[in-house]
């Protein structure tokens, strides 16, 4: 990360909250092309006219706003267009945070928020003072952020789902199932939209299955909003719904969370200890340097796929059903290579 010139700013007056509020209002009016008088500011904010004149001095002298008093009109106006909102000093750490925020926008590609995020970041960059410039190439040489492979949801689908959720309208989804590979029509009541590892999902009441199901937005082919209204049940808690899940898998209707115990060899145990795998996760150290990870999860399918990636360095201790599933999967894999 580098800064092209030393960020040496002149000493500026410390603006209180009331002064900032008045100054931003004045600036907004001026940017709309409306002449503003000191008496206008005094009347709106219930201050003296003398204080209002000092506000204009603050804009001109401290924020470098090109504002001048027009004696003929007895009001203030801008002498040239300005995109300035307020002068900003930014630290190196904040500059890095801004860079990462720009990279994280990738998660919102294909969503109704993509353009808003890009505009917001552009405005923030425009607010940087002239004495401080950002050199993106230098930042890219030092930093990178890889969110992994993510799916881009169709922006129109995303917008239709959000609109239906906000207006509480039942929708008909044309949906391609990953498990069956078939495309079917589903009548659902949207409850919650969430992001998991960069991909967007809709948690909705599936009328055919009479249960809450997750629908990947990138697999929704069409959204048809009906005129029928619904209410989200008061006992539906999005945090609780997502809390017991391991990865994307939720508990089946009426099923209770399952206690899972997995033993990891010393080499993998160091990595296991570094991360928070689940909100219920507990790690017990073993004498040989390994560890046992215990969790209370909603389902076992995602856990099984996760454990298999560790090969011989992970052993399922419980439940017995998961242990049998992993043994069977490893046996089938061995058969493929045999």
N, C-alpha and C positions, 0 to 999 in steps of 0.2 A: 504494500500500500504506500502511496506517495502523495504528497501535496505539492502542487506545482510552485506555489509561492508561500512564504511564511504567512501564517494566518495572524497577522498583527492588526488588530482592530483598534480604532480610537476608543477612548473611554466613553461609554454611553451612559445616559441617565438611567437609573433603575426605575422601571415603570411598574406602578402598582396595578392591581387587577382592574380597578375602575378606569384608570387612564388607558389601559390596553383595550378595554371594552369600547370606550368612546372613540379611540383612535381607529380601531378596526371598522367601526360603523362609519366614521367620516370617510375613511379610505374606500369602503365599499360604495358609498354614495358618489364619490368623485369618479370612481372607475365606471360607474353607470352613466357618466356624463351629466350628473345633476350638480348644479352649483350649490354650495353649502355656505351658510352664514353662521357666524359665531352665535347669533341669537337662536338659530335652529338647534345647535348643539346644547346651548344653555337650557332651552325649553324642554328638550327631549330628556336630558339627563338630570335636570333640576340642579344646575350648577350656575355659578356666576358667569357673566359674559367675559370677565377678565380671565377666568380659568379656561374658558373655551378658546380664547385667543392663544393661551399657552399651549393648548392641545395642538393647534395648527403649527406653532413653533416647534413642538416636539416632533411632529410628522416631518417637517422640513429639515430640521437640524440633526435629529437623532436617527430617523429612519431614511433620510435622504429621499423623501418623496418629492417629486417635482411639482409642488403646489405653490400657487401665488395668489395674492389678493387682487381682484379686479375692481378698481375703484369705480369704474363706470357702472358696474352691476352691484357693487357693494357686497360681493361674495367671493368665496374661494373656488378655484378650479384647477385642474391639472394642466400644466403647460405642455406635457407630452404623455403618450400612453405609458403605463407601467404595469407590470405583472407582479410587482412586489406586494407581499402580504405583510411581512414583518421581517426585520433583519434577524438572521439566525447565525449563531456560532455553533460549530459542531466539533465534537472531539473525535479523536482517531477511532475510539471504540464505537461511537455512534455512526461514523462513516462505514465501518465494517458491518454494523447492524443493518444499515441502509442497503448495502451491497447484498447481504443475505436475503433481505426482504424481497429484493428484486428477483433473486433466484427462486424463492419460494412461490412466486407468482405462477410458476409452472403447474402447481397443484390446482390452479383455478382456470387453466386453459379449457375452453369448451364449456365454461359456466357463464351465467349472466354477470358474474363479478369480474371477469377477466379484464374488460375494458375499464371498469371503475378502478381496479387495483393499479392498472398501468397509468391511468390519469392521475391517481393520487400520488404515486411515486414520482411522476414527472413534475407535479406541482411542488413536492418536497425538494426535488433537485433544483427547481427554479428559485426556491427560496434561499438557497445557499448564497452567501455573500460573494461578491466578485473576487475578493482576495483569496478565496478558497475554491479550488477547482478539483474535481474528481477525475482521476485517470483510470478508466475501466480496464485498460490493458495491463496496467501495473497491478491492479487488484486481481485480475484473472491469473497473473503469473504467480501470485502468492497464495490464492485461495480458490477453492472449488467446492461445489455442493452438488452431490448426485443423489437425487431422490429415488433413483431406481426406475425400472420400467413402469409407467402408469398409463391408464387408458384415458382417452379424452372423450368425455360425455358430449353428446350433441347439445349445443347451447339452447336450441329451441325446446328440446325435451326437458332440459334442466329448468328452463323458465316456466314451462307448463306445469311441471311437478310442484315447483315452489308456489306458483299462483293457486293451484288447487289446494295445497296445504294451508296457505294463508286464508283462503276463502272457505275452507272446510267443504270441498266439493268431492264427491265420489268420482273416480276416474276409471277408465278402461285402458288397460295397458296391453300393447302388443309386445310380448316379451319372449326373448330367446333364452331357454334354460341351459345352463352350463352342464348340468348333470345328464339331461336327456338329449340335449342338442336340438330339441323341438321348439318351434315358435308357437305360442298359444296366446289366447286372449284371457286376461285376468282382470277381474273387477275388484278394485282395492280402495281403501280409505287411508290416505297418507297420514302418518303420525310424526315422522321425524326424518330429516335428511342429515347424513353424517359422512365424514371422510375417514377412510381406513387405509393407512399406508399410501396415501396419495390418490386413492380411488374413491369415487362417490357412490353412496348407497341410499336407497329409500327404505325405511322401515314402515310397513303399511299393513293394515288388517286385510288379509286375503279372504274374501267372502266365501270362496269355494272351499278353502281349507279351514275356515273358521279359526284362524290363528294369525299372529303377527309374523310376517315374513320379510326378509331382506331382498331387495331388488337392485342389482347393479345398474346404475343409470346408463352405462355404456351398452347394456344389452337391451334397453328399452327401444323398440323400433318406432312406436307411435304412442301418443298420449291423447285420449279423447276425454275431455272434461264434461261431465254430466251436470244437470241442474239439481240433482239430489244432494242435500246437505247431510252432514253427520257431525258428531261431536267426539272428540278424543276422550276416551274413558278417564276419569279422574285417577284411577289406580295405575295408569300407564306412566311410568317414570323412565325417561330416556336414559338417565345415568345408570339406574339399576338394570335396565334392559341391556345396556352395553357393558356394564361392569363385570358380570360373571363370564362374559364371552372370552374365549381364548382365540385370538385372531378374529375372524369374522363369524365363527360358529356360535350359535345361540342354543339354549336348551329347548328340547321338544316340549310341546304343551303338556303341562302337568308333571314334567320330569324335574327331579331335584339335582342340584349341582353335585358333581362327583369329586371325591378326594383322589388326587393323583400324587404318586411318589416316584421319582426317577433318580437313579444313582448315576453320577457322572465321574469318569476317570479324572485323575489329577490334572491332566493337560487341559481338558475342557472345563473343569471346575473353575479355573481362574476366570474364564470368560463368562461362565454362568453367574458368578458372584458379582460381576461388574454391572449387570443389567437388572432392571425391574421387569420381569417377564409377565407378571399378572398382579392385580391389586391384592390378591390373597397369598402371593408367593412368600414362602419361608425357606431359607437355606440352612441346612445343618451340615457342619463340617465333619469330615471323616478323618480317622487317624492317618490314613495313607496319603492325605493331601487332596482326596476327592471330596465330593459333597453329595447330599441328597436334597433335591428340590421338591418341595411339597406345594401343591396348589389345589384350590377348590374351583373347578371349572364347569361350564355349562354343558359341554359336549366333548367327545373324545376324538372325533375325526381329524380336526386340525392338530391336536396334540400328537396323534399318531404320525402324521406327515412331518411334524416338526422333529420328533424324536428320531425318525429314520435318517435324517441328515447327519446325525452324529455317528452312525455306524456302530462299531463295537465299543465306542467310548461312552455309550449311554445304555442303561438297563432299566426297563420299567419294573418297578417293584409292586405297584398296585395302581389300579384295580386289576384283578386277574383277567378280566375281559380284554383290557387294553394290552396286557402282556401277551395274551394269545394272539391278538390281532397283529402285533409287531412281529411275533415269531412266525406267523403265517406269511406275512409280507416279505420277511427276510428269506424265508424258504422259497417263495416264488421267484424272488430276485436271483437267488442262487441257481434255481433251475434254468432261468434265462441264460445265465452265463455258462452253465454246464453244457 
